[in-house]
Amino acid sequence: MTVENRTTLDVRHATAPGSVETATTEDLRARFVVSGLFTPGRVGGTYTHHDRMIVAGAVPVGGDVLTLGGGDPVGEGPFLAHRELGVINLGEDGEVLVDGDAHRLGRLDGMYVPRGHDVGFRGEGARFYLVSATAHADGEVAVFRLDEVEPVELGDQAGANRRSLYRYVWGPGGHPSCQLQIGVTVVADGSVWNTMPPHLHDRRTEIYCYTGLQPGARVLHVLGEPGRTRHVWLDDGEAVINPSWSVHAGAATGSYAFIWAMAGENTEYTDLDPVPLEAL
C-alpha cells in the first residue's frame, strides 16, 4: 500500500551570529535543533533558509510505502523537481524506492538521489534520515554501503577523539552532486569528541544528526562564533543546524555516531578554516 505524503516541513529563517551569544537555551533549540524527525507513518522535518537545506525523517509502518511529496515550502509538484537528496538509514533494514526501483539499505548505509526522481520508503523498523539541497543539474543515483566505503581515520586516543569518517557524497574525487555532501562519522569506543579541533566553512551550512546513543545518553554540541560559543544537549535522533558562521563540535556521554551533511556555495570538501582551541 502506498501512503500519499506531502512531507510536512516547518520553516526556520536564517539567523545572524549576534543572535547566539545572548540566546536562552529555549531560543537556541528553537533556532537550531531539529527534534521529532522519526514519527511512525510520517515524512516530516525542517526547511532552513540557511542554504535552503531540508532535514527530515521517514519512518514506514508495516508494508506501506511512504512517498516524498511536494507542497509548501518546496512548492507544488515533485519534491525533487529542483532538489537533490541524501538518505541514510538509522534503523533496521529498509528500502528506498526510486521511480519504483527498490534499493535496500542497512543501518548507516546511504544513498544519493539527484533531481527529477520520485522517491518512496518501505520497511518496518527502518528510520530514514533525509537531507536535501537545491540542484540545477542532473546526476546519477548511487548507493553507499558502510562496510564497502574506506574510512578516513582521524584523531587519537590521547585526545579522546578517535573517529572513522565515511564519505558518501563529497567534492572532487567522490560521488558528484550539485551542492550536497553527506557521510557518516563513527566515534571510537572510549573517545567522546567529534570534529575536534573545530573549524568553520564560510561557504557552506552543515547539519549534524546524532545516532547510536544509548537510552539516557546525550551529546553536548557546541555552536556559535569562536570566542562566543554556546552549547545545546542533544538526544539520539536529534539534528542541529550549524550556519556557515558557526563552529560545530560535540562530546557525548557514551558511544555514538553522527551524520554530517553540507550544502552551499561549493563542494570543496577541504574548503574550511581551522579554529585553534585558544580562539574558543
N, C-alpha and C positions, 0 to 999 in steps of 0.2 A: 504493500500500500504506500502510495506517495502522499506525503503531508505537505500541502502548499504552505509556503512560509515567505513573508515579505521582509524578514530579517529586521527585527526590532533594534533600533540603534538610538541611544541618547547622544546628544551633541554637546561637545565641550569646545569653547572658543580658546584661541591661543592666549598664552599668559606671558607676562613680562618678568624679567629677572627680579626686579624690585618687589614683586608681589610675594616672594617666598620668605624673606627674612622675618617679616612680622606676622606671617600667617599662623593661625592656630592649627592644631592637629586636625581638627574637623575641616578647616579650609584646605589644607594640603591634600587630604584624602578626597575631597570633593573635586579638586582640580586635576589630580594626577593619578589616583588609584582607581583601578577598574575591578570591581567585585561582581560576584553573581554571574560569572560568564557561563557556568556549566549547569544549566537548568534542564532537567529531562524533558524531551519533546519540544525543544525550542532552539532557534538560532537567534542570538542576540548579543549585543555588546555596545561599543562606544565608537563614535566618529569624532576624531580630534582634528581641529583646524591646524595643528602643528603638522605641516607637510601633508595634510588631508589623509592621514592614515586611519584605518579602521582596524580595531581589535575586537574579536568576537569569539564565541564558543558555540559548538553544535553538539548536542547530545541526543542521538537517536534512541528510540524506545522500541523494543521488540524487533519486528522485521520491517518497520516503517522506514521510508526514505524521507529525510528532511531535505528540502530544497533551499538553495541560496537564492533568495528573491530580491527584487528591486524595491523601489519606494523611497520615501524620504529617509535620509538626506541625499542618497546617491542618485535619485531621480527615477523616473519610470523606465521600464524596460529591464533587460537582464542586468544582474548585479555586476557582471564582468564586461559590460559593454565598453567601458572605458577604464577598466581596472585590471590589475593582476593580483594573484592570490598565493599566499603561502599557507600550508596546512601542516600541523604536527599533531600526532595522536598522543594524548597524555594518559590514555586509559587502556582497556583491553583491545584486542584486535578488532578492526572495523574496516569498512570500505568507503572510499571516496569515488563517486560516480561522476565521470566527466563525459558529457554528451552520451550518457548511458553506459559507457565502458567502466567496469569496476576495477579499482586499484586497491589492493589490500595493504593496510598499514598496521604494523605492530607498535608497541609502546616506543615512543620517541622517534619513530620513522617519520619522514617528512615528504612533502610533495609541493611542486610548483605548477600553477595553472595560469597561463597567460590570458590576455583579454580575449573576449569573443566566445567563451565556452559556458555551457550550463553545468552546474555543479550540484550534487546531492550527497547525502551522508547516510550510511546504514551500518548497524551493528550494535546490539545490546552490550552495554558496558564500555563502549568506546567514548572518548571525550576528545573531540577535535578542536584544537586551538587554531584560530584563523587570524591572519594579518593580511591586510590589503592596502595597496598603494595605487595611485593613478598611473595609467600606462598610455603610451602614444604609439606603440608598435606591437606587432605580433611576436609570438615566441613558441617554444616547444614545451609540451607537458613533460614533467620529469618526476620520478620517484626516487627517494633517497632512503637507504636502509642504514640505520645507526651502525650495525656491525659490518657494513661494507665501506664506510667512509673512514679514511685515515685521519685520526685526530691530530691536532696541534697540541703538544703538551706544554703547559705554561706553569709558572710559579714553582715554589719549593716548599718542603715541609717546614723548614725553619721560619718561613713567612706565613705559614698556615694558609697557603693559597694555591696548593697544587690542584690543577684542573685540566680537563681534556676538552678541547674546543672542536666541535664538529661543524664544518662549514658546508651548508647545503646550497644556498643561493648566495653568491657573493660576486665581487667585482672581477676584473680581468683575471683569467685563469680558472674561474669557477663557472657554474651554470649561468648563462646570461639572463638578464632581466632588464626592465626599463629603469626602475628605481629600487625595487625591493631587494633587501638582503636579509637572510634568515638562517638560523642554525641553532645548535644545542650546545650548552656547556655543562659538563658533569663535574661537580666538585668532589675531589677525592675524600674518602673517609678520613677523619682526623683533621681535615682542613675546613676552614669556615669562610674565608674571604673570597669574593669574586671580583674581577676587574680591579685588582689592587696591585700597584698604584693606579689610581683612576685617570681618566682622560676626558677631553672634550672633542667633539667634531662639529664645528660651527655650521657645516653644510648638510647635516643630517639629524633628524629626530631618531631616537632609539626607544624601543619599548621592551621591557623585560616582563616575562611571566614565570613565576616560580612554581616548581613542581617537585614531587618526590619527598615533601616534608611529612614527617610522621605526625599523628594527631597531637596537638598541643605545642608543636614546634613552630617557630616563627623566624622570619628573615627581617633584620634591621637594614633598611635600604636608605642610602644617603643620596640626597639630591640637592640642587642649588648651585650657586656660583662659588668658585673657590674662595675661601675666607668667610663665606656667609652661608654655609651649608645647614641643612635641616635633615630630619630623618622621619621615616614612617615605618611602622611594623606591618609585615605582610604575612598572610596565611597561604597555605597551599592553594594553587589555582588563581591567585590574585595577580594582576598585572599592574605595572606602573609606567606612566608616560614620562620620558625624560627629554625635555626640549633641547634644542641644539646648544643652548647656553648653559646647560646643566651637566655637572658631573654625574656619574652613575656608578655606584659600588654598593656592596652589601656584605653582611656577615650573618650566618644563621646559627641557630642553637642545635642543629643536627645535620645529618646528611641531606643533600638536595641537588637539584639541577635547575637550570633556567633556560628559557627560550629567549634568544635575542633577535630582534628584528629592527631593521633600519630602513628609512626612505628619506630622500631629499634631493639635493642638487646634483649629486654624482654617486657613483658606485665604487669609488676607490676605497677598498677595504682599509688600507693603511693611511687614509687621509684623516689623521687625528692629531691632537695636541696633548701630549702628556702633561699631567699636573703633578708636580713634585709634592710630597707629603707636607713639606714645610709651608706650602702655599695654602693648605687647607685651614 
